[in-house]
Amino acid sequence: MPVPDRPEHHYRHDPAKSEAYMATTLAWLGDPAAEGYARHILARLESTADGPPRPRRAASARLDLSLALIAAGQDDEAAGAALEAITSGRIVPSNYWRAREVIKAIDGRGLSQARELAEAYRGTCGADGPPALPLRGPLGG
């Protein structure tokens, strides 16, 4: 199928979206290939080569990248990418659970970034967001 003239339309085939969905799926599965796809998607979304920047999709791609980096044991970079996504103001409620997955993994590895991520998450989600994560230590009660 040809590239659509209005790719933002949700009910049209969009090869770029398909590629992003592949990155998401691979990240969920913990497949090492997810990192390369997520980096590629993020670079494309942040450039203007394919049209205007898409900050919401970029935030989602950062969460995919974070999950991929956690699977690869690159926790510091994963925390940084997640923090950038969360504080961008561009994640949507349907992505909150993905941010929680990253925070849970970072906390589970005992990394200090878990506190900053959890605080940023709470600030972004507000009172209407999903329940806060039960973190270990003083933040978690």
Secondary structure, 3 states (H helix, E strand, C coil): CCCCCCCCCCCCCCHHHHHHHHHHHHHHHCCCHHHHHHHHHHHHHHCCCCCCCCHHHHHHHHHHHHHHHHHCCCHHHHHHHHHHHHHCCCCCHHHHHHHHHHHHHHHHCCCCHHHHHHHHHHHHHCCCCCCCCCCCCCCCC
